[in-house]
Amino acid sequence: MTQTAVNANYQGVIFDLDNTLVSSSLNFKHIRAEIGCTEHTDLLTYIEQLPEIEAQAAMDIVLSHEYQDAESAVLMPGVVECLAALAEQHIKMAVVTRNCQHAAQLKLAKTGLEFDIVLTRDDAPAKPDPTALLQVADNWQLNPSQCIYVGDFLFDIQAADNAQMDSCLYILDAPPDYAGTATHTIEHFSQLTKLVLP
């Protein structure tokens, strides 16, 4: 299923966190119901539109779920080997996630992962806004075309597109209907290693 890279000369790889590097059992349908958000509305967008007191109460519910989710996070298959191979070849690596910073750091600490750059919704507008991805590329002094963003959801592909960066969709189960919009697709992190280090 992996699309073949044609002279892909990636110098930097940016990763989503939940269900990409680490597992996540967040039940967004349940969270939406808890805060009164309709099924097809983005959670963060919905909360932003609420009056301040209601928004804070809703965000507290989301944070509670994120912290709880962090306690059960485990590494996805092949992540450690992939990161080690990329590090050996001096490929720059970072994390951009819609999590809050505290939950992201809890998940990284629990799974033993370390990144110099971890940008969350506390640091930049949430994906599919490209700001965080562009900040990482700028920090690395790389052109966005020299970077690839790896994630498991539509917002990840859209954020990469908006940043004029290649995307890599990590497919856990059946391919979603938007899989064809990603630059590359992988089903295991060993495929990412081969993609970045051809």
C-alpha positions in Angstrom: 0.0 0.0 0.0 3.0 2.3 0.5 3.4 4.8 -2.3 7.0 4.9 -3.5 9.1 8.0 -2.9 10.7 9.4 -5.9 14.1 10.9 -4.8 12.5 11.9 -1.5 15.2 13.9 0.2 13.6 14.5 3.6 15.8 16.2 6.1 13.1 16.4 8.8 10.2 14.2 10.0 7.4 15.7 12.1 5.1 13.3 13.9 1.6 13.4 15.1 1.4 11.8 18.6 -1.9 10.0 19.3 -2.4 6.8 17.3 0.8 7.6 15.4 3.8 7.3 17.8 1.7 6.2 20.8 -1.7 4.5 21.3 -4.7 6.5 22.2 -8.1 5.3 23.5 -9.8 8.7 23.5 -13.5 8.3 22.6 -14.3 11.5 20.8 -17.9 10.5 20.3 -18.3 10.2 24.1 -16.4 13.4 24.7 -18.6 15.3 22.2 -21.7 14.0 23.9 -20.4 15.1 27.3 -19.8 18.7 26.2 -22.8 19.0 23.9 -20.8 19.1 20.6 -22.5 17.7 17.5 -21.0 14.6 15.8 -19.3 16.2 12.8 -18.1 19.4 14.6 -14.4 19.7 15.5 -14.1 19.6 19.3 -11.6 22.4 19.7 -13.5 24.6 17.2 -16.7 24.1 19.1 -15.1 24.9 22.5 -13.6 28.1 21.0 -17.1 29.4 20.1 -18.5 28.8 23.6 -18.9 31.6 26.2 -15.8 31.8 28.4 -17.2 30.0 31.5 -18.8 27.2 29.4 -15.6 26.9 27.3 -13.5 26.5 30.4 -15.8 23.8 31.8 -15.8 22.0 28.4 -12.0 22.2 28.2 -11.7 20.8 31.7 -13.6 17.7 30.5 -11.4 17.3 27.5 -8.2 17.7 29.7 -9.5 15.1 32.1 -9.9 12.6 29.2 -6.5 13.5 27.8 -4.7 13.0 31.2 -6.5 9.7 31.7 -5.6 8.6 28.2 -1.9 9.4 28.8 -1.9 6.8 31.6 -2.6 4.0 29.2 -0.4 5.1 26.3 1.9 2.5 24.7 4.3 2.7 21.8 3.0 1.8 18.4 4.8 -1.1 16.7 8.1 -0.3 15.1 8.4 3.2 16.4 11.6 2.8 18.5 13.4 1.1 15.6 12.3 3.7 13.1 13.3 6.7 15.3 16.7 5.1 16.0 17.4 4.6 12.3 16.4 8.2 11.5 18.5 9.5 14.4 21.5 7.6 13.2 21.2 9.3 9.8 20.9 12.7 11.5 17.3 13.2 10.3 15.6 16.0 12.4 12.5 14.9 14.3 9.7 16.7 16.1 6.1 16.3 17.4 3.1 18.4 16.5 -0.1 17.3 18.2 -3.6 18.6 19.0 -3.0 17.5 22.6 -2.3 20.0 25.3 1.4 20.2 26.3 0.9 18.5 29.7 -0.8 15.4 28.2 1.7 15.2 25.4 4.6 15.3 27.8 3.0 12.7 30.0 2.6 10.4 27.0 6.2 10.9 25.9 7.5 10.3 29.4 5.4 7.2 29.8 6.7 5.7 26.6 10.3 6.8 26.9 10.3 9.1 23.8 12.3 12.3 23.7 12.0 15.1 21.2 13.7 18.5 21.2 10.5 20.1 19.7 7.0 19.2 20.9 4.4 21.7 19.7 0.8 21.4 21.0 -2.4 23.4 20.8 -1.0 25.4 23.7 1.8 26.6 21.4 0.2 27.2 18.1 -3.3 27.0 16.4 -4.4 23.4 16.2 -4.2 21.4 13.0 -5.2 21.6 10.2 -3.7 25.1 10.7 -0.2 24.8 9.3 1.4 27.2 11.8 3.1 24.6 14.0 4.5 22.7 11.1 5.9 25.9 9.6 7.4 26.8 13.0 9.2 23.5 13.2 10.6 23.8 9.6 11.7 27.4 10.4 13.4 26.3 13.6 15.3 23.7 11.6 16.1 26.2 8.9 14.6 23.8 6.3 12.2 24.5 3.5 8.8 22.8 4.1 9.4 20.7 1.0 12.4 19.1 2.9 10.1 17.9 5.7 7.3 15.2 5.9 4.5 15.1 8.4 3.3 11.7 9.6 -0.1 11.2 11.2 -3.2 9.0 11.2 -6.0 11.4 10.4 -7.4 13.8 7.8 -6.3 16.9 9.8 -2.7 15.7 9.5 -2.9 15.5 5.7 -4.6 18.9 5.5 -2.1 20.5 7.9 0.8 19.2 5.7 -0.9 20.4 2.5 -1.5 23.8 4.1 2.2 24.0 5.0 3.2 22.8 1.5 4.8 19.8 3.1 4.5 16.1 2.1 2.2 14.0 4.2 2.4 10.4 5.3 -0.8 8.7 6.5 -0.3 5.9 9.0 -3.1 3.5 8.5 -4.0 1.4 11.6 -7.0 -0.6 10.2 -8.9 -0.2 7.0 -7.8 2.7 4.8 -10.1 5.7 5.2 -11.7 7.2 2.2 -9.3 10.2 2.2 -6.1 7.9 2.2 -5.5 8.8 -1.5 -5.0 12.5 -0.6 -1.9 11.7 1.3 1.5 11.9 -0.4 2.5 8.5 1.1 0.8 5.9 3.2 2.3 3.3 5.6 0.9 0.5 7.6 4.1 -0.1 9.8 6.9 2.2 10.8 9.5 0.0 9.0 7.9 1.4 5.8 8.6 4.9 7.0 12.2 4.1 7.6 12.5 2.9 4.0 10.6 6.0 2.7 12.9 8.5 4.4 16.1 6.6 4.1 15.8 5.1 0.6 
